[in-house]
Amino acid sequence: MRKTAFLYLLVIFSITAGFSQSGSNNSSNLNDKLGQIGSGYAQSYLQPIGDAFGADINSGFFHTAHIESGFHLYFGIKGFAANVPDADKTMSFDYNDPNAVVTDPTTGLTVYQGPAHVHAQGPSVFGSKDVRGTATFKYTDLTGTHTVTDSTISGLVDASIIPLGMPQVTVGSIFGTDFTLRYIPSISLGDYGSIGFWGFGVRHSISQYLGNSIPVDIAVQLAWQSLTIQDSTGANILKTSAFLANAEVSKSFSILTLYGALQKESSSMDISYKFKSPDGSITEPIAFSLDAKNTFRVVVGATLGLGPLTLNADYDAGSTTIYSGGLGFSF
């Protein structure tokens, strides 16, 4: 269990505090990186991870629209990979920060705290680890209007595909309804922090009301999910909540089943961290939420039933492109 959790932490890009090179501007630890930037910069920096995580965990809940009458059971591993386009690896934007902290780039000392207009550019969380961004502050104080440009942080991991995986169990049916559970208990890894995940889905057969009038299986499904990551002190760093509703259709040909769906979905990510100025004179708790851009997808896929062994793969087209697959056993 400890090894599984450790690998899971690696998959989600060292978000907890244990993967640190503390104090370095090029730290591989997201918590350390965020501690060097304000909320306005952090929101654009982290938007791609909110998009990828939300798209990933809203994937793979089904591999057929057929719901058997009587008892059936599926258990296996589902894997997902969200595509990160090149445009999401960099960012360039302007914003007004009501509580900007401006430091002298030469001395690292805080020279101003207050309202400022900021132009930021550089890598996002999925951008280059070898390039640091910049933030240009324009502010006015008693001595006049000033412009200061300072370096910020590099990307956390340079990636075009963001993978995620989890165990899944489906059991049914009751009046044409089955239930799906995804669960990873909250696992503490000492200095590595902790991670926990749960997901629950309910699916209902529409085909049972249509008899033999149509040659395909049809079902509808709802699902809710939550992924929480804490640092070694027990404080939340990241929490993703997701919801989906879909309409599924499938057609079986011997051992092959072709399936598809139209899916409406949403997900949001809550971020919490502490900003600390380079000279240590200012420490500020920061918290905000990000909504993922993927709100609708079209799913197309295929399943092979080789006795109890069930293999499936699908392609999900939406604002974020996702590839999903599963390996499990059906009884």
ROMITI-271713 format. One line per field, with one value per residue (C-alpha): residue number from 1; residue in one letter; x, y, z. Coordinates in nm, 3 decimals. Layout:
REM ROMITI-271713
k <- (NUM	...)
r <- (A	...)
xx <- (X	...)
yy <- (Y	...)
zz <- (Z	...)
This chain:
REM ROMITI-271713
k <- (1	2	3	4	5	6	7	8	9	10	11	12	13	14	15	16	17	18	19	20	21	22	23	24	25	26	27	28	29	30	31	32	33	34	35	36	37	38	39	40	41	42	43	44	45	46	47	48	49	50	51	52	53	54	55	56	57	58	59	60	61	62	63	64	65	66	67	68	69	70	71	72	73	74	75	76	77	78	79	80	81	82	83	84	85	86	87	88	89	90	91	92	93	94	95	96	97	98	99	100	101	102	103	104	105	106	107	108	109	110	111	112	113	114	115	116	117	118	119	120	121	122	123	124	125	126	127	128	129	130	131	132	133	134	135	136	137	138	139	140	141	142	143	144	145	146	147	148	149	150	151	152	153	154	155	156	157	158	159	160	161	162	163	164	165	166	167	168	169	170	171	172	173	174	175	176	177	178	179	180	181	182	183	184	185	186	187	188	189	190	191	192	193	194	195	196	197	198	199	200	201	202	203	204	205	206	207	208	209	210	211	212	213	214	215	216	217	218	219	220	221	222	223	224	225	226	227	228	229	230	231	232	233	234	235	236	237	238	239	240	241	242	243	244	245	246	247	248	249	250	251	252	253	254	255	256	257	258	259	260	261	262	263	264	265	266	267	268	269	270	271	272	273	274	275	276	277	278	279	280	281	282	283	284	285	286	287	288	289	290	291	292	293	294	295	296	297	298	299	300	301	302	303	304	305	306	307	308	309	310	311	312	313	314	315	316	317	318	319	320	321	322	323	324	325	326	327	328	329	330	331)
r <- (M	R	K	T	A	F	L	Y	L	L	V	I	F	S	I	T	A	G	F	S	Q	S	G	S	N	N	S	S	N	L	N	D	K	L	G	Q	I	G	S	G	Y	A	Q	S	Y	L	Q	P	I	G	D	A	F	G	A	D	I	N	S	G	F	F	H	T	A	H	I	E	S	G	F	H	L	Y	F	G	I	K	G	F	A	A	N	V	P	D	A	D	K	T	M	S	F	D	Y	N	D	P	N	A	V	V	T	D	P	T	T	G	L	T	V	Y	Q	G	P	A	H	V	H	A	Q	G	P	S	V	F	G	S	K	D	V	R	G	T	A	T	F	K	Y	T	D	L	T	G	T	H	T	V	T	D	S	T	I	S	G	L	V	D	A	S	I	I	P	L	G	M	P	Q	V	T	V	G	S	I	F	G	T	D	F	T	L	R	Y	I	P	S	I	S	L	G	D	Y	G	S	I	G	F	W	G	F	G	V	R	H	S	I	S	Q	Y	L	G	N	S	I	P	V	D	I	A	V	Q	L	A	W	Q	S	L	T	I	Q	D	S	T	G	A	N	I	L	K	T	S	A	F	L	A	N	A	E	V	S	K	S	F	S	I	L	T	L	Y	G	A	L	Q	K	E	S	S	S	M	D	I	S	Y	K	F	K	S	P	D	G	S	I	T	E	P	I	A	F	S	L	D	A	K	N	T	F	R	V	V	V	G	A	T	L	G	L	G	P	L	T	L	N	A	D	Y	D	A	G	S	T	T	I	Y	S	G	G	L	G	F	S	F)
xx <- (0.000	0.283	0.451	0.122	0.066	0.422	0.379	0.048	0.219	0.472	0.190	0.045	0.377	0.527	0.256	0.315	0.595	0.836	0.974	1.151	1.470	1.357	1.438	1.540	1.368	1.395	1.249	1.078	0.816	0.495	0.426	0.766	0.713	0.372	0.518	0.715	0.421	0.094	-0.256	-0.299	0.013	-0.066	-0.412	-0.280	0.023	-0.199	-0.495	-0.352	-0.326	-0.687	-0.790	-0.589	-0.691	-1.058	-1.059	-0.873	-1.090	-1.411	-1.301	-1.345	-1.658	-1.807	-1.702	-2.047	-2.403	-2.536	-2.650	-2.718	-3.020	-2.936	-2.594	-2.285	-1.945	-1.654	-1.326	-1.012	-0.780	-0.874	-0.609	-0.643	-0.418	-0.514	-0.345	-0.165	-0.145	0.165	-0.040	-0.100	0.271	0.329	0.133	0.128	-0.134	-0.210	-0.396	-0.449	-0.322	-0.472	-0.201	0.109	0.445	0.729	1.089	1.413	1.547	1.904	1.874	1.560	1.423	1.055	1.021	0.643	0.320	-0.012	-0.214	-0.019	-0.075	0.113	0.224	0.336	0.481	0.668	0.610	0.299	0.306	0.352	0.613	0.990	1.177	1.479	1.306	1.185	0.900	0.894	0.650	0.656	0.492	0.372	0.272	0.245	0.360	0.445	0.760	0.590	0.514	0.757	0.807	0.996	1.058	1.155	1.202	0.948	0.940	0.995	0.755	0.710	0.714	0.749	0.476	0.236	0.039	-0.086	-0.156	-0.367	-0.500	-0.719	-0.899	-1.266	-1.544	-1.893	-2.169	-2.535	-2.801	-3.107	-3.403	-3.161	-2.926	-2.561	-2.312	-1.946	-1.691	-1.342	-1.149	-0.798	-0.796	-0.615	-0.259	0.002	0.363	0.526	0.729	0.558	0.223	-0.091	-0.337	-0.693	-0.947	-1.306	-1.556	-1.910	-2.130	-2.486	-2.604	-2.951	-3.055	-3.289	-3.291	-3.502	-3.798	-3.758	-3.760	-3.639	-3.746	-3.388	-3.070	-2.843	-2.808	-2.871	-2.797	-2.757	-2.507	-2.422	-2.094	-1.924	-1.552	-1.301	-0.920	-0.742	-0.369	-0.227	0.122	0.307	0.132	-0.214	-0.300	-0.477	-0.266	-0.505	-0.858	-1.035	-1.410	-1.581	-1.927	-2.047	-2.372	-2.379	-2.597	-2.434	-2.495	-2.325	-2.355	-2.202	-2.061	-1.948	-1.640	-1.631	-1.843	-1.843	-1.957	-1.999	-2.147	-2.232	-2.115	-2.174	-1.925	-1.767	-1.470	-1.304	-0.975	-0.925	-0.567	-0.421	-0.066	0.140	0.317	0.645	0.844	1.213	1.332	1.084	0.915	0.572	0.386	0.037	-0.208	-0.357	-0.659	-0.857	-1.051	-1.004	-1.278	-1.162	-1.232	-1.371	-1.749	-1.862	-1.711	-1.791	-1.671	-1.601	-1.443	-1.425	-1.422	-1.291	-1.450	-1.212	-1.397	-1.379	-1.096	-1.224	-1.006	-1.125	-0.992	-1.162	-1.098	-1.272	-1.303	-1.374	-1.194	-0.937	-0.855	-0.840	-0.731	-0.877	-0.833	-0.909	-0.808	-1.039	-1.247	-1.622	-1.845)
yy <- (0.000	0.239	0.172	0.223	0.558	0.667	0.589	0.772	1.080	1.061	1.049	1.372	1.547	1.573	1.804	1.715	1.863	1.569	1.619	1.938	2.122	2.376	2.738	2.691	2.893	2.582	2.351	2.036	2.083	2.259	2.375	2.548	2.704	2.844	2.997	3.234	3.377	3.558	3.432	3.614	3.450	3.114	3.091	3.107	2.895	2.616	2.629	2.349	2.111	2.184	2.112	1.788	1.644	1.726	1.568	1.259	1.168	1.224	0.949	0.574	0.517	0.272	0.040	-0.078	0.052	-0.298	-0.358	-0.722	-0.824	-1.003	-1.001	-0.889	-0.768	-0.585	-0.499	-0.365	-0.073	0.228	0.453	0.797	1.041	1.404	1.584	1.912	2.131	2.344	2.659	2.544	2.510	2.886	3.187	3.561	3.776	4.100	4.144	4.393	4.270	4.459	4.332	4.285	4.225	4.385	4.297	4.445	4.185	4.264	4.253	4.044	4.298	4.397	4.753	4.781	4.610	4.728	4.769	4.711	4.626	4.309	4.168	3.806	3.563	3.235	2.860	2.714	2.422	2.192	2.413	2.404	2.331	2.519	2.854	3.094	3.335	3.709	3.948	4.322	4.537	4.890	5.076	5.425	5.532	5.864	5.898	5.845	5.566	5.275	4.968	4.668	4.339	4.032	3.664	3.413	3.033	2.760	2.486	2.184	1.911	1.947	1.712	1.670	1.383	1.380	1.022	0.906	0.568	0.415	0.094	0.062	-0.177	-0.196	-0.409	-0.457	-0.472	-0.363	-0.272	-0.215	0.000	-0.065	0.119	0.204	0.278	0.426	0.453	0.513	0.558	0.857	0.731	0.908	0.891	1.098	1.372	1.294	1.416	1.220	1.155	1.028	0.971	0.854	0.837	0.705	0.650	0.526	0.402	0.304	0.100	0.269	-0.038	-0.234	-0.011	-0.046	-0.423	-0.540	-0.222	-0.099	-0.298	-0.121	-0.085	0.256	0.375	0.697	0.764	1.016	1.025	1.232	1.229	1.396	1.389	1.550	1.605	1.726	1.825	1.662	1.889	1.775	2.099	2.073	2.177	2.067	1.931	1.842	1.784	1.652	1.566	1.401	1.303	1.102	0.914	0.590	0.358	0.032	-0.259	-0.603	-0.832	-1.160	-1.070	-0.707	-0.422	-0.077	0.203	0.577	0.856	1.222	1.354	1.677	1.738	1.986	1.992	2.245	2.253	2.426	2.545	2.647	2.756	3.022	3.297	3.416	3.713	3.647	3.849	3.676	4.001	3.903	3.573	3.548	3.255	3.220	3.016	3.012	2.780	2.692	2.562	2.315	2.409	2.068	2.076	1.844	1.545	1.283	0.932	0.655	0.323	-0.053	-0.339	-0.694	-0.962	-1.258	-1.476	-1.297	-1.073	-0.734	-0.491	-0.153	0.168	0.491	0.836	1.133	1.455	1.784	2.102	1.861	1.543	1.232	0.875	0.613	0.240	-0.038	-0.389	-0.586	-0.894	-0.929	-1.193)
zz <- (0.000	0.083	-0.252	-0.437	-0.273	-0.344	-0.714	-0.712	-0.573	-0.855	-1.108	-0.974	-1.015	-0.669	-0.535	-0.172	0.033	0.032	-0.320	-0.226	-0.288	-0.034	-0.099	-0.460	-0.731	-0.946	-0.681	-0.808	-0.536	-0.636	-0.281	-0.267	-0.609	-0.519	-0.205	-0.429	-0.628	-0.559	-0.631	-0.964	-1.109	-0.949	-1.104	-1.460	-1.373	-1.235	-1.478	-1.697	-1.401	-1.307	-1.667	-1.685	-1.348	-1.402	-1.748	-1.627	-1.331	-1.528	-1.768	-1.790	-1.581	-1.832	-2.117	-2.229	-2.205	-2.141	-1.783	-1.709	-1.508	-1.186	-1.022	-1.211	-1.095	-1.257	-1.090	-1.252	-1.311	-1.520	-1.670	-1.830	-2.011	-2.074	-2.361	-2.284	-2.597	-2.647	-2.585	-2.225	-2.154	-2.154	-2.038	-2.100	-1.930	-1.745	-1.420	-1.140	-0.804	-0.507	-0.273	-0.487	-0.318	-0.514	-0.437	-0.559	-0.807	-0.702	-0.322	-0.278	-0.033	-0.035	-0.170	-0.204	-0.104	-0.241	-0.565	-0.886	-1.250	-1.341	-1.675	-1.636	-1.883	-1.870	-1.840	-1.681	-1.439	-1.742	-1.908	-1.922	-1.599	-1.737	-1.803	-1.535	-1.590	-1.530	-1.366	-1.442	-1.174	-1.240	-0.924	-0.780	-0.435	-0.269	-0.480	-0.817	-1.066	-1.088	-1.306	-1.169	-1.350	-1.151	-1.233	-1.100	-1.125	-1.382	-1.484	-1.261	-1.525	-1.902	-2.023	-2.314	-2.160	-1.800	-1.684	-1.393	-1.284	-1.016	-0.913	-1.004	-0.898	-1.053	-0.904	-1.000	-1.093	-0.897	-1.118	-1.406	-1.198	-1.115	-0.894	-0.944	-0.673	-0.706	-0.384	-0.254	0.126	0.271	0.295	0.506	0.390	0.661	0.495	0.165	0.296	0.212	-0.068	-0.074	-0.350	-0.380	-0.663	-0.687	-0.991	-1.046	-1.384	-1.508	-1.810	-2.059	-2.283	-2.034	-2.117	-2.494	-2.533	-2.875	-3.050	-3.092	-3.175	-2.925	-2.548	-2.390	-2.036	-1.842	-1.562	-1.290	-1.096	-0.827	-0.736	-0.504	-0.487	-0.190	-0.139	0.191	0.299	0.587	0.840	0.730	0.550	0.215	-0.083	-0.352	-0.370	-0.694	-0.704	-1.018	-1.148	-1.470	-1.639	-1.960	-2.205	-2.325	-2.620	-2.719	-2.960	-2.907	-3.178	-3.019	-2.812	-2.938	-2.802	-2.959	-2.730	-2.717	-2.508	-2.487	-2.151	-1.962	-1.683	-1.446	-1.211	-0.985	-0.799	-0.462	-0.404	-0.067	0.010	0.189	0.000	0.155	0.028	-0.050	0.250	0.483	0.584	0.446	0.486	0.343	0.325	-0.024	-0.134	-0.458	-0.688	-1.055	-1.284	-1.551	-1.912	-2.013	-1.976	-2.258	-2.435	-2.698	-2.613	-2.865	-2.771	-2.792	-2.543	-2.583	-2.364	-2.344	-2.097	-1.762	-1.887	-2.006	-2.202	-2.323	-2.475	-2.577	-2.719	-2.561	-2.760	-2.582	-2.483	-2.343	-2.536	-2.319	-2.386	-2.153	-2.105	-1.864	-1.769	-1.544	-1.482	-1.530	-1.372)
